[in-house]
Amino acid sequence: MVSKMHPYSNGLILYTIRPNDTLYTLSQRFGTTVQAIIAANPGVDLRILYIGQKIYIPYNYNNPNPNNYNQQPMITEAEFAFSNLIRMLWEQHITWTRLAIISMVFDLPDVDLVINRLLRNPSDFAAAFQPYFGEETASRFADLLRRHLVLAAQLVNQAKAGDSMAAAETERIWYDNAREIAAFLASINPYWSRQEWEDMYFDHLSLVKAEAVEMLNQNYLSEINLYDEMERQALTMADVMTRGFVMLFPERFR
């Protein structure tokens, strides 16, 4: 039950986020505004919605069917489980990247172990891809993703050593690798946009580089704040990836 203290208690729905929901589409569905939805959820960061998230939505009493969200297809258990898997893999990707940066910057004794764990992430992604796209495609994606991580580690070490020329060349190759990843994903799934993935990967690379720079410069609070942004961005990539799987293989998620 909605608390009487809530500013929209006279017309509020507790809604569970589903695939492809945005604040705009929800505002249109419930006859409200994006600003009203934000105001109805004080203290909640709604810049990135995730499947299964519960938020309050104020609806317009003049809407002939304010409960029309019940007509939308429910997310299946299979889709929910797969979404959680992909989100976990992207969370692990950025978490072990951050831990690797810390270990490299401060010459920690666990650096080799941490990098080895980071480099397991591409194989874990391949295991998720293989049942849908086959072994060859899954392995190709893992190779591209592993190169992305190896280049990131090289870039950190070169920046730490002050070798700006080598770092610039590695960064150029790093971005070329991101373009390869985007093109590859678009080539295996028509529901994945090459431009969208390229834009997302470029954002990801920019955040990783900034994270390493802040760590090298001992700007620890700034680096922590960057990680929060990196997490939001990674979860966006996860949800775009999940949506592509579901749209291409709908029979697997019923």
C-alpha positions as CSV (number, residue, x, y, z in Angstrom):
1,M,0.0,0.0,0.0
2,V,1.2,3.5,-0.9
3,S,2.0,5.6,2.2
4,K,-0.3,8.6,2.8
5,M,2.8,10.7,3.1
6,H,3.7,10.1,-0.6
7,P,3.0,13.2,-2.7
8,Y,1.1,11.1,-5.3
9,S,-0.7,8.7,-2.9
10,N,-4.1,9.4,-4.5
11,G,-3.1,8.0,-7.9
12,L,0.1,6.0,-7.8
13,I,1.0,2.7,-9.3
14,L,3.9,0.5,-8.1
15,Y,5.2,-0.6,-11.5
16,T,7.9,-3.2,-12.4
17,I,10.2,-2.2,-15.2
18,R,10.0,-4.4,-18.3
19,P,12.1,-4.7,-21.4
20,N,12.3,-1.5,-23.5
21,D,10.6,0.6,-20.9
22,T,11.8,4.3,-20.8
23,L,10.5,7.2,-18.7
24,Y,9.0,8.7,-21.8
25,T,7.1,5.6,-22.9
26,L,5.8,5.1,-19.3
27,S,4.7,8.7,-19.1
28,Q,2.7,8.2,-22.4
29,R,1.2,5.0,-21.2
30,F,0.0,6.3,-17.9
31,G,-1.0,9.8,-19.0
32,T,1.6,11.6,-16.9
33,T,5.0,13.3,-17.5
34,V,8.6,12.3,-17.1
35,Q,9.0,15.0,-14.5
36,A,6.1,13.7,-12.5
37,I,7.6,10.1,-12.5
38,I,10.9,11.5,-11.3
39,A,9.1,13.5,-8.5
40,A,7.2,10.4,-7.4
41,N,10.5,8.6,-6.8
42,P,12.6,10.9,-4.6
43,G,16.1,9.6,-4.0
44,V,15.9,7.1,-6.9
45,D,18.3,7.4,-9.8
46,L,16.1,6.9,-12.8
47,R,18.7,7.7,-15.5
48,I,19.0,4.0,-16.1
49,L,16.1,1.7,-15.7
50,Y,16.7,-2.0,-15.2
51,I,14.4,-5.0,-15.7
52,G,12.7,-5.9,-12.5
53,Q,13.1,-2.5,-10.9
54,K,10.1,-1.2,-9.0
55,I,9.1,2.4,-9.3
56,Y,6.1,4.6,-8.5
57,I,4.2,6.0,-11.4
58,P,1.5,8.7,-10.9
59,Y,-1.3,8.2,-13.4
60,N,-4.0,10.5,-14.8
61,Y,-7.4,9.7,-13.5
62,N,-8.8,10.9,-16.9
63,N,-7.0,8.1,-18.6
64,P,-9.7,5.6,-19.6
65,N,-7.7,2.6,-18.5
66,P,-5.0,3.6,-16.0
67,N,-4.2,-0.1,-15.4
68,N,-3.4,-0.7,-19.1
69,Y,0.1,-1.8,-18.2
70,N,-1.4,-5.1,-17.4
71,Q,-1.9,-5.6,-21.1
72,Q,1.8,-5.5,-21.7
73,P,3.6,-8.9,-21.9
74,M,5.2,-9.9,-18.7
75,I,8.9,-10.7,-18.7
76,T,9.4,-14.4,-18.6
77,E,11.5,-16.3,-16.0
78,A,13.9,-17.3,-18.8
79,E,14.4,-13.7,-19.9
80,F,14.8,-12.5,-16.3
81,A,17.4,-15.1,-15.6
82,F,19.3,-14.3,-18.8
83,S,19.2,-10.6,-18.1
84,N,20.7,-11.2,-14.6
85,L,23.5,-13.3,-16.2
86,I,24.5,-10.7,-18.7
87,R,24.3,-7.9,-16.1
88,M,26.5,-10.0,-13.9
89,L,29.1,-10.5,-16.6
90,W,29.3,-6.7,-17.4
91,E,29.5,-6.0,-13.7
92,Q,32.4,-8.4,-13.4
93,H,34.0,-6.9,-16.5
94,I,34.2,-3.4,-14.9
95,T,34.9,-4.6,-11.4
96,W,37.9,-6.7,-12.3
97,T,39.1,-4.0,-14.7
98,R,39.1,-1.5,-11.8
99,L,40.9,-4.0,-9.5
100,A,43.5,-4.7,-12.2
101,I,44.1,-0.9,-12.5
102,I,44.6,-0.6,-8.8
103,S,47.0,-3.6,-8.7
104,M,49.0,-2.3,-11.6
105,V,49.2,1.3,-10.4
106,F,50.3,0.3,-6.9
107,D,52.4,-2.8,-7.8
108,L,50.3,-5.0,-5.6
109,P,51.5,-8.6,-5.2
110,D,48.2,-9.9,-6.5
111,V,48.5,-8.2,-9.9
112,D,49.0,-11.4,-11.9
113,L,46.1,-13.2,-10.2
114,V,43.8,-10.2,-10.7
115,I,44.6,-9.9,-14.4
116,N,44.1,-13.7,-14.8
117,R,40.7,-13.3,-13.3
118,L,39.9,-10.3,-15.5
119,L,40.9,-12.3,-18.5
120,R,38.4,-15.1,-17.6
121,N,35.6,-12.6,-18.4
122,P,35.8,-13.1,-22.2
123,S,35.4,-16.9,-21.7
124,D,32.4,-16.4,-19.4
125,F,30.8,-14.2,-22.1
126,A,31.6,-16.9,-24.7
127,A,29.8,-19.5,-22.5
128,A,26.7,-17.3,-22.6
129,F,26.9,-16.7,-26.3
130,Q,27.7,-20.3,-27.3
131,P,24.2,-21.9,-26.9
132,Y,22.7,-19.2,-29.2
133,F,25.4,-18.5,-31.8
134,G,27.6,-21.6,-31.7
135,E,31.2,-22.2,-30.7
136,E,32.9,-20.4,-33.5
137,T,31.0,-17.1,-33.1
138,A,31.3,-17.3,-29.3
139,S,35.1,-17.8,-29.5
140,R,35.5,-14.9,-31.9
141,F,33.7,-12.6,-29.5
142,A,35.8,-13.8,-26.6
143,D,39.0,-13.1,-28.7
144,L,37.9,-9.6,-29.4
145,L,36.9,-8.9,-25.8
146,R,40.2,-10.4,-24.5
147,R,42.2,-8.1,-26.8
148,H,40.2,-5.2,-25.5
149,L,41.3,-6.1,-21.9
150,V,44.9,-6.8,-22.9
151,L,45.2,-3.5,-24.6
152,A,43.7,-1.7,-21.6
153,A,46.4,-3.3,-19.3
154,Q,49.1,-2.2,-21.8
155,L,47.7,1.3,-21.8
156,V,47.8,1.5,-18.0
157,N,51.4,0.3,-17.8
158,Q,52.6,2.7,-20.5
159,A,50.8,5.6,-18.9
160,K,52.4,4.7,-15.6
161,A,55.8,4.5,-17.2
162,G,55.3,7.9,-18.8
163,D,55.6,6.6,-22.3
164,S,53.2,8.9,-24.0
165,M,54.0,7.8,-27.6
166,A,53.5,4.2,-26.9
167,A,50.3,4.9,-24.9
168,A,48.9,7.0,-27.8
169,E,49.5,4.1,-30.3
170,T,48.0,1.6,-27.9
171,E,44.9,3.8,-27.5
172,R,44.5,4.0,-31.2
173,I,44.6,0.2,-31.5
174,W,42.2,0.0,-28.5
175,Y,39.6,2.1,-30.3
176,D,40.0,0.1,-33.5
177,N,39.3,-3.0,-31.5
178,A,36.1,-1.4,-30.1
179,R,35.1,-0.7,-33.7
180,E,35.7,-4.4,-34.5
181,I,33.6,-5.5,-31.6
182,A,30.7,-3.2,-32.6
183,A,30.9,-4.4,-36.2
184,F,31.1,-8.1,-35.2
185,L,28.0,-7.8,-32.9
186,A,26.0,-6.1,-35.6
187,S,27.1,-8.8,-38.1
188,I,25.7,-11.7,-36.0
189,N,22.5,-10.0,-34.8
190,P,20.3,-7.6,-36.9
191,Y,18.8,-6.3,-33.7
192,W,22.2,-5.0,-32.5
193,S,23.2,-1.6,-34.1
194,R,26.8,-1.2,-35.1
195,Q,26.6,2.5,-34.4
196,E,24.9,2.0,-31.0
197,W,27.5,-0.5,-29.9
198,E,30.4,1.7,-31.2
199,D,29.1,4.6,-29.3
200,M,28.7,2.6,-26.1
201,Y,32.1,1.0,-26.4
202,F,33.7,4.4,-27.0
203,D,32.0,5.7,-23.8
204,H,33.3,2.6,-22.0
205,L,36.9,3.2,-23.2
206,S,36.7,6.8,-22.2
207,L,35.6,5.9,-18.7
208,V,38.3,3.2,-18.3
209,K,41.0,5.6,-19.4
210,A,39.7,8.4,-17.1
211,E,39.5,5.9,-14.2
212,A,43.2,4.9,-14.7
213,V,44.3,8.5,-15.0
214,E,42.5,9.5,-11.8
215,M,44.1,6.6,-10.0
216,L,47.6,7.4,-11.3
217,N,47.1,11.0,-10.2
218,Q,45.8,9.9,-6.8
219,N,42.5,11.6,-7.3
220,Y,40.7,8.8,-5.5
221,L,37.3,10.4,-4.9
222,S,37.0,11.3,-8.5
223,E,37.9,7.8,-9.5
224,I,35.2,6.4,-7.2
225,N,32.7,8.7,-8.7
226,L,33.8,7.6,-12.2
227,Y,33.2,4.0,-11.2
228,D,29.6,4.9,-10.4
229,E,29.1,6.2,-13.9
230,M,31.0,3.2,-15.4
231,E,28.5,0.9,-13.6
232,R,25.5,2.7,-15.0
233,Q,27.0,2.7,-18.5
234,A,27.9,-1.0,-18.3
235,L,24.4,-1.9,-17.2
236,T,23.0,-0.1,-20.3
237,M,25.2,-2.2,-22.5
238,A,24.0,-5.3,-20.6
239,D,20.4,-4.5,-21.2
240,V,21.0,-3.7,-24.9
241,M,22.7,-7.0,-25.3
242,T,19.9,-8.9,-23.5
243,R,17.3,-7.2,-25.7
244,G,19.1,-8.3,-28.8
245,F,19.2,-12.0,-27.7
246,V,15.5,-11.9,-26.8
247,M,14.5,-10.3,-30.1
248,L,16.6,-12.7,-32.2
249,F,15.7,-15.9,-30.3
250,P,12.1,-15.2,-28.9
251,E,11.3,-18.9,-28.7
252,R,14.2,-19.4,-26.2
253,F,12.7,-16.9,-23.7
254,R,9.1,-18.0,-23.5
